[in-house]
Amino acid sequence: MLPRSNPASAGSEVRLSGSEDTRERSHPMVLELTSAALRDVRKSTAWHDLVEPWNLPCQPRSITHEQSVAEIKAIYERLVSAERKCIEADSDQVKELEKPLLPGQRRLEDEQYRSLITLRKTLLEEHYEFLLVSHGPSSNAALNRLVTKYKMKSRMWRFGIHSFLELLRHRLPESKDHMFTFLKMAYSMITSLFERIKAFEITWIECLGDLARYYMAIEDDARDRQVWNTIANDWYTKVTDRLPLAGRLYHHCAILSKPDLQEQLFYYLKSLVVADPFELTHKSILVLFNPVLEKDHVALQTLESDHLFVRFHARIFLRMDLNRASLDADGFLDGLTDSIGNAGADWKKTGAFQAASNVASLLKYGAKDLQPAEIAFFQHCCRMTYLSLGICLDLADNVDVHPHIHINLLLI
């Protein structure tokens, strides 16, 4: 048995029995809703997915520090047991996915899905209680540290939420109703944690952004999908304000920016040039680049300026044909003045995206070093950046070009 904690030694370490998971989280946890976003959700049929409260006691109980230590040890033992069952269930279900289905056959019956949800609910309830007790009125620094020491946040997301959502996602469409049920439950719990445990506010915000993306992915109604897209983007934006150097967050924003080509490009490139780059962007950015590169046979004069701009960066990023990259740049620059005039005030945002993307190219898209053979590509980036700036400077009386100019001047 572990020694009981003495209130007089409030800073002493607390050790928990049971297996300690030291694996890093495989998926980032990703809110306060702005009033505008909240109004949008209430108008949507998706609103019912937000309003069901997490059904555990909300009022902190008055217990002593010693009681808190004893309780958190008991909670952790139950949590480890529930976690092990969830991991075993996931392993079994992954094996089932590899088996072929007969026509009309289901992977699981509704009752089996409900049993799996109940199993996850048990694990999430233990996590919820663990977090409340470790940060309750009777807790101290030693209890607070348990969340980090035992990687509770990442384990809750990985084994309690994300792995099950992925299992359900791979069984769509038969699992759709159950996926909505589980998303409602997970969303309600994380919302409650956001309201009650402010020490991990950024984690809860990012987690809710991730859950909103899952909602968006399975909604049939286009309006509801757009609502969830807006909300998820709003939450990720809140996180980037507090973690401006985390590349993975800009990668999330890029995915949510479809179908705007230049906004996607901006976020993808920013995810690579910040201090903590998201390396998987090198693969996922191809979802943006491949379609524009497939239009090589289309005459330049028939393509929109945003298409030419993105295709230029695609060629440079992928170190492709420099002659064609130069033609794309010329086509874009030739029509830039008209594009600015036609877009009006909308070009403030467009111009900012273009300037930031050009700056990212001067930063070698986050690459550490340039090989001698790559210097010519860098020269094309300089040409695109400074000729675009020159055109905007010639139009400096037009306030719509000021964001573009401002971003470039920050670089200089």
Solvent accessible surface area in square Angstrom, and as a share of the most:
residue,aa,sasa,rsa
1,M,239,1.06
2,L,66,0.33
3,P,114,0.72
4,R,185,0.68
5,S,16,0.10
6,N,83,0.42
7,P,74,0.47
8,A,96,0.74
9,S,51,0.33
10,A,47,0.36
11,G,50,0.48
12,S,47,0.31
13,E,99,0.44
14,V,6,0.03
15,R,158,0.58
16,L,14,0.07
17,S,49,0.31
18,G,48,0.46
19,S,67,0.43
20,E,76,0.34
21,D,12,0.06
22,T,83,0.48
23,R,124,0.45
24,E,130,0.58
25,R,82,0.30
26,S,80,0.52
27,H,36,0.16
28,P,23,0.14
29,M,0,0.00
30,V,0,0.00
31,L,11,0.05
32,E,109,0.49
33,L,34,0.17
34,T,50,0.29
35,S,77,0.49
36,A,53,0.41
37,A,6,0.04
38,L,44,0.22
39,R,128,0.47
40,D,56,0.29
41,V,0,0.00
42,R,136,0.50
43,K,142,0.60
44,S,7,0.04
45,T,102,0.59
46,A,0,0.00
47,W,70,0.25
48,H,102,0.45
49,D,1,0.01
50,L,22,0.11
51,V,74,0.42
52,E,87,0.39
53,P,106,0.67
54,W,13,0.05
55,N,107,0.55
56,L,35,0.17
57,P,89,0.56
58,C,73,0.44
59,Q,145,0.64
60,P,80,0.50
61,R,129,0.47
62,S,118,0.76
63,I,39,0.20
64,T,79,0.46
65,H,25,0.11
66,E,53,0.24
67,Q,98,0.43
68,S,2,0.01
69,V,5,0.03
70,A,61,0.47
71,E,45,0.20
72,I,0,0.00
73,K,34,0.14
74,A,44,0.34
75,I,1,0.01
76,Y,0,0.00
77,E,97,0.43
78,R,120,0.44
79,L,0,0.00
80,V,7,0.04
81,S,42,0.27
82,A,6,0.05
83,E,9,0.04
84,R,120,0.44
85,K,110,0.47
86,C,0,0.00
87,I,59,0.30
88,E,94,0.42
89,A,16,0.13
90,D,20,0.11
91,S,51,0.33
92,D,79,0.41
93,Q,22,0.10
94,V,79,0.46
95,K,123,0.52
96,E,65,0.29
97,L,49,0.24
98,E,137,0.62
99,K,108,0.46
100,P,125,0.79
101,L,72,0.36
102,L,131,0.65
103,P,135,0.85
104,G,86,0.83
105,Q,91,0.40
106,R,88,0.32
107,R,59,0.22
108,L,12,0.06
109,E,97,0.44
110,D,62,0.32
111,E,108,0.48
112,Q,88,0.39
113,Y,0,0.00
114,R,122,0.44
115,S,63,0.40
116,L,20,0.10
117,I,16,0.08
118,T,84,0.49
119,L,41,0.20
120,R,0,0.00
121,K,55,0.23
122,T,56,0.32
123,L,0,0.00
124,L,0,0.00
125,E,46,0.20
126,E,22,0.10
127,H,0,0.00
128,Y,0,0.00
129,E,40,0.18
130,F,1,0.00
131,L,1,0.00
132,L,30,0.15
133,V,13,0.07
134,S,0,0.00
135,H,49,0.22
136,G,19,0.19
137,P,106,0.66
138,S,25,0.16
139,S,27,0.18
140,N,26,0.13
141,A,55,0.43
142,A,0,0.00
143,L,0,0.00
144,N,52,0.27
145,R,100,0.37
146,L,1,0.00
147,V,1,0.00
148,T,98,0.57
149,K,66,0.28
150,Y,6,0.02
151,K,55,0.23
152,M,1,0.00
153,K,50,0.21
154,S,18,0.12
155,R,2,0.01
156,M,0,0.00
157,W,0,0.00
158,R,55,0.20
159,F,14,0.06
160,G,0,0.00
161,I,0,0.00
162,H,30,0.13
163,S,31,0.20
164,F,0,0.00
165,L,0,0.00
166,E,39,0.18
167,L,11,0.05
168,L,0,0.00
169,R,101,0.37
170,H,108,0.48
171,R,7,0.03
172,L,62,0.31
173,P,118,0.74
174,E,43,0.19
175,S,0,0.00
176,K,43,0.18
177,D,106,0.55
178,H,17,0.08
179,M,1,0.00
180,F,40,0.17
181,T,71,0.41
182,F,0,0.00
183,L,0,0.00
184,K,45,0.19
185,M,19,0.08
186,A,0,0.00
187,Y,9,0.04
188,S,7,0.05
189,M,0,0.00
190,I,0,0.00
191,T,37,0.22
192,S,13,0.08
193,L,0,0.00
194,F,14,0.06
195,E,110,0.49
196,R,71,0.26
197,I,8,0.04
198,K,112,0.47
199,A,74,0.57
200,F,26,0.11
201,E,38,0.17
202,I,54,0.28
203,T,20,0.12
204,W,0,0.00
205,I,1,0.00
206,E,3,0.01
207,C,0,0.00
208,L,3,0.01
209,G,0,0.00
210,D,2,0.01
211,L,0,0.00
212,A,0,0.00
213,R,52,0.19
214,Y,22,0.08
215,Y,0,0.00
216,M,35,0.16
217,A,73,0.56
218,I,11,0.05
219,E,21,0.09
220,D,115,0.59
221,D,70,0.36
222,A,67,0.52
223,R,122,0.45
224,D,4,0.02
225,R,90,0.33
226,Q,107,0.47
227,V,11,0.07
228,W,0,0.00
229,N,25,0.13
230,T,57,0.33
231,I,1,0.00
232,A,0,0.00
233,N,43,0.22
234,D,33,0.17
235,W,0,0.00
236,Y,0,0.00
237,T,58,0.33
238,K,46,0.20
239,V,0,0.00
240,T,15,0.09
241,D,109,0.56
242,R,114,0.42
243,L,62,0.31
244,P,69,0.44
245,L,105,0.52
246,A,9,0.07
247,G,1,0.01
248,R,46,0.17
249,L,0,0.00
250,Y,11,0.04
251,H,17,0.07
252,H,8,0.04
253,C,2,0.01
254,A,0,0.00
255,I,49,0.25
256,L,7,0.04
257,S,11,0.07
258,K,105,0.44
259,P,123,0.77
260,D,62,0.32
261,L,44,0.22
262,Q,16,0.07
263,E,25,0.11
264,Q,9,0.04
265,L,0,0.00
266,F,31,0.13
267,Y,34,0.13
268,Y,4,0.02
269,L,1,0.00
270,K,66,0.28
271,S,0,0.00
272,L,4,0.02
273,V,44,0.25
274,V,20,0.12
275,A,81,0.63
276,D,81,0.42
277,P,46,0.29
278,F,43,0.18
279,E,106,0.48
280,L,117,0.58
281,T,0,0.00
282,H,88,0.39
283,K,155,0.66
284,S,28,0.18
285,I,0,0.00
286,L,59,0.29
287,V,90,0.52
288,L,6,0.03
289,F,0,0.00
290,N,71,0.37
291,P,69,0.43
292,V,4,0.03
293,L,24,0.12
294,E,126,0.56
295,K,89,0.38
296,D,52,0.27
297,H,158,0.70
298,V,44,0.25
299,A,46,0.36
300,L,52,0.26
301,Q,158,0.70
302,T,93,0.54
303,L,26,0.13
304,E,126,0.57
305,S,30,0.19
306,D,41,0.21
307,H,14,0.06
308,L,7,0.03
309,F,1,0.00
310,V,0,0.00
311,R,6,0.02
312,F,0,0.00
313,H,0,0.00
314,A,0,0.00
315,R,5,0.02
316,I,2,0.01
317,F,24,0.10
318,L,61,0.30
319,R,76,0.28
320,M,73,0.33
321,D,67,0.35
322,L,44,0.22
323,N,116,0.60
324,R,109,0.40
325,A,0,0.00
326,S,30,0.19
327,L,98,0.49
328,D,2,0.01
329,A,1,0.01
330,D,47,0.24
331,G,22,0.21
332,F,1,0.00
333,L,17,0.09
334,D,121,0.63
335,G,25,0.24
336,L,0,0.00
337,T,67,0.39
338,D,96,0.50
339,S,25,0.16
340,I,2,0.01
341,G,54,0.52
342,N,133,0.68
343,A,38,0.30
344,G,26,0.25
345,A,69,0.54
346,D,107,0.56
347,W,5,0.02
348,K,81,0.35
349,K,115,0.49
350,T,32,0.19
351,G,0,0.00
352,A,25,0.19
353,F,20,0.08
354,Q,3,0.01
355,A,0,0.00
356,A,23,0.18
357,S,1,0.01
358,N,1,0.01
359,V,24,0.14
360,A,4,0.03
361,S,2,0.01
362,L,23,0.12
363,L,85,0.43
364,K,56,0.24
365,Y,11,0.04
366,G,32,0.31
367,A,44,0.34
368,K,170,0.72
369,D,104,0.54
370,L,51,0.25
371,Q,106,0.47
372,P,109,0.69
373,A,86,0.67
374,E,37,0.17
375,I,87,0.44
376,A,38,0.29
377,F,23,0.10
378,F,62,0.26
379,Q,108,0.48
380,H,41,0.18
381,C,3,0.02
382,C,36,0.21
383,R,96,0.35
384,M,1,0.00
385,T,0,0.00
386,Y,101,0.39
387,L,82,0.41
388,S,1,0.00
389,L,12,0.06
390,G,29,0.27
391,I,39,0.20
392,C,0,0.00
393,L,88,0.44
394,D,125,0.65
395,L,49,0.24
396,A,42,0.33
397,D,149,0.77
398,N,51,0.26
399,V,87,0.50
400,D,16,0.09
401,V,0,0.00
402,H,82,0.37
403,P,40,0.25
404,H,0,0.00
405,I,15,0.08
406,H,107,0.48
407,I,44,0.22
408,N,3,0.01
409,L,99,0.49
410,L,127,0.63
411,L,69,0.35
412,I,135,0.69
